[in-house]
Amino acid sequence: FPKNNAYTAVLIRMDPRQAQKKLKDLEKWVENFSKKGPSNASGFLVGAGVLLTAVAAYNSLFTVEGGHKAIKFNVITGLGSSVYSAGTHLLIPMLEWPVIYDCRTRPSEISSSSGSRDLQMVDLTLRVLYKPGRDLQALYRTLGQNYAQRLLPSVGNEVMKAVLAQYNVSELLTRRSDVSAEISRHLIERCKTFNVDIEDVAIVHLTFGKEYSAAVEAKQVAQQLAERGRFLVEQALQEKKSAIVLAEGEAESARLIGEAIKKNPGFLQLRQIEAAKDIAEVIAQGKNRVMVDAESLLFQITSDSQI
């Protein structure tokens, strides 16, 4: 047997005893085949021809599934100009093979960290829906079959950085729809030159740097403290007005009481009787027994001069 054929290579990797056994079996098979005569040899050749024909026929067909398209690459002529849709198609075995693209819309996320117009760092994540364009031959020549991994991260980052640099951080929140529309427009234009169609672009994640977040939090705290200080000032003014009104009321009350006493001395005695009545009610409601005199209850309301 020749030393360079595949069978000899397999025998070399095997155990020496097993290799010798395999060689003996192969020698016996060759001797038996040579003794059977030319009729069996011709039958063997016919069977081998039928088998080779079946294998060639099987390899000359390829199937394109639904939602996919294919182009053929020929070893001699290169890429063909025809685009094959879903179904079964012919090719030349050993000379041609299909290049199949998934033409259904697929999602991809692109993340980028960039600076805004007021020099604040912004983390932005886009969700992009894409599919291959019509010119599959040009797409295969330039980017191959994994075109999304090669194209979208680079183009997406460039577009996001260019758009974010035109807006302040506050505008990214208040004009989010405008930012998304502008990114979508630029991304569609850039990808169209590479024969990639962008169906939709959406902002799914938008965060700011730690410094900006800390500044916003400090601003909120300062605004809350200012509001609290304003409230305390207004409260003090209201308390001042209340004290003035209360003092004016007490002064007016004292003036009226003085005039009443001057006009009628019995007004003071009436007030003493009312006070004595209130003291007696408080003492009566208590559980303890209290011994008080008339002077403590203000019952002694008449003076010697009035008797």
Long-range contacts (C-beta under 8 A, 24 or more apart in sequence): 1-26, 56-93, 59-93, 59-94, 60-90, 60-91, 60-92, 60-93, 61-88, 61-89, 61-90, 61-91, 62-88, 62-89, 62-91, 62-97, 62-98, 63-87, 63-88, 63-89, 64-88, 64-89, 64-98, 64-100, 67-102, 67-103, 67-104, 68-100, 68-101, 68-102, 68-103, 68-104, 69-100, 69-101, 69-103, 69-132, 69-136, 70-98, 70-99, 70-100, 70-101, 71-98, 71-99, 71-101, 71-136, 71-137, 71-140, 72-96, 72-97, 72-98, 72-99, 73-97, 73-98, 73-99, 79-137, 79-140, 79-141, 80-137, 81-137, 83-136, 99-136, 99-140, 99-145, 101-132, 101-136, 101-139, 101-145, 102-131, 102-132, 103-131, 103-132, 104-131, 105-129, 105-130, 105-131, 105-199, 106-130, 106-131, 106-148, 108-148, 108-152, 109-204, 110-152, 110-153, 110-156, 110-157, 110-160, 111-205, 112-156, 112-157, 112-160, 112-161, 114-160, 114-161, 114-164, 114-165, 115-164, 115-165, 116-164, 116-165, 116-167, 116-168, 116-169, 116-172, 117-165, 117-166, 117-167, 117-168, 118-168, 118-169, 120-169, 120-208, 120-209, 120-211, 120-212, 121-208, 121-209, 121-211, 121-212, 122-164, 122-169, 122-172, 122-206, 122-207, 122-208, 122-209, 123-205, 123-206, 123-207, 123-208, 123-209, 124-160, 124-164, 124-203, 124-205, 124-206, 125-203, 125-204, 125-205, 125-206, 126-156, 126-160, 126-183, 126-201, 126-202, 126-203, 126-204, 127-201, 127-202, 127-204, 128-152, 128-156, 128-187, 128-198, 128-200, 128-201, 129-198, 129-199, 129-200, 129-201, 130-191, 130-196, 130-197, 130-198, 130-199, 131-196, 131-197, 131-199, 132-195, 132-196, 132-197, 133-192, 133-195, 133-196, 133-197, 134-195, 135-195, 136-195, 138-195, 139-194, 139-195, 139-196, 142-194, 142-195, 143-194, 143-196, 147-194, 147-196, 148-196, 151-191, 151-194, 151-196, 152-191, 155-187, 155-190, 155-191, 155-194, 156-187, 158-190, 159-183, 159-186, 159-187, 159-190, 162-186, 169-208, 169-212, 172-206, 173-206, 176-203, 176-206, 179-203, 269-301, 269-302, 272-298, 272-301, 273-298, 273-301, 276-301
